[in-house]
Amino acid sequence: MMTGNSPRTTSEYADRMPFATAELTPRVGTEIRIDPASLLDGRYAKEIRSLLASRGVLVFPQVNMTDDEQVAFTRTLGIFALEDGVDGEIFKVSLDPRETKMADSLQASFLWHIDGTTADVPIFASILSAKRLASVGGETEFCSTYAAYDDLSDEDKAIVEDVVVHHSPVANRRSHLPEMSYDHYQRLRQRGADLPLVWKHRNGRKSLVLGATAEYVLGWPPEDSMDLLMRLRDWATKPQFVYRHKWSVGDIVIWDNTGTMHRALPYGADSGRLMHRTRLAGEETFHNA
Ligand SMILES: [Fe+2]
């Protein structure tokens, strides 16, 4: 696995981009050095979206945007997605219930996941800016589910091609609520979705749809189902597919939610860690093919 402190290579895109870029790992993640003011008027939105699609994760080190600037920047890149249950345009990512009433549900962010696997159209991308850091932990990891699919053996590609997986919030909430009430379980159970394991995107590429919400493979015996989901999650999160971002205050990171999984590394609810999140609305369903 490579991190923000790893040696960087010159981007293959560098000679085509009107700003400085550097690949953070060979398979996922590009750092962009740019005047923050030039992000706000959309002049480079096309180039940024192109890099996001090809590299999965974009890092803008210490651009120190205000909330209004983050919202404006987000709007240059697509359709702004308001978040459920949140007043205003900024979602506070924190484990501290004094910061957000969503703190409890963010416990699931420690597990590899794709956002919105129970939505008809999952969000396209998320934009996180670092406001306060934990002194220990709190890095964010991303893996490329495009690269993980591409590098599967031909045998595994044949196995997974038409597999359908049931995703449910029951699966990821049980990690921190193993003895949730039956009423709670029933409410969560209503929000499941059956999704193809292989996402055949409009762009012609394929990616794996996995993560903590993946509960079982339709029509498979339980032990075979768990075996496949565990094996593929382990595969997709191998170091060659992963970028780990070690945050500095003021960093902005964008990830393509349709071609990556992500997770936070453990940090304390009392650590003070605070991120501000905005999102871009989804543009394609899991069921293109
Ligand atoms: Fe997430």
Residues whose N, C-alpha, C, O or C-beta is under 5 A from the ligand:
A	BS01	LIG	D115
